[in-house]
Amino acid sequence: MTEKELYLKLKMLLLENGLSETAAAKKININSVNFNRKIKAGTLRYLEVEKLLETLGYELVWQKKA
């Protein structure tokens, strides 16, 4: 997944769940400016993505490729 694809996927999830970037940043305890920079650059840490997804009702699943 590219940085752009991750950005678009996260933005879509936020929109679908009625959550702004500012509110999402608060949920994972980071500054909203840093959150915006991180999602655009694709530099969110795994734990930040996991925490954000958990707050939206999702879970990350590791699956070996077939």
WOLINNOR-V927157 format. One record per backbone hydrogen bond with DSSP energy under -1.0 kcal/mol. NH is the residue of the N-H (numbers start at 1). CO is the residue of the C=O. Records with the same first field share a line. If there is no record, write none. Layout:
BEGIN
NH: CO  CO
END
This chain:
BEGIN
6: 2
7: 3
8: 4
9: 5
10: 6
11: 7
12: 8
13: 9
14: 10
15: 11
16: 12
17: 13
18: 15
19: 14
24: 20
25: 21
26: 22
27: 23
28: 24
29: 26
30: 25
35: 31
36: 32
37: 33
38: 34
39: 35
40: 36
41: 37
42: 38
43: 38
49: 45
50: 46
51: 47
52: 48
53: 49
54: 50
55: 51
56: 52
57: 54
58: 53
END
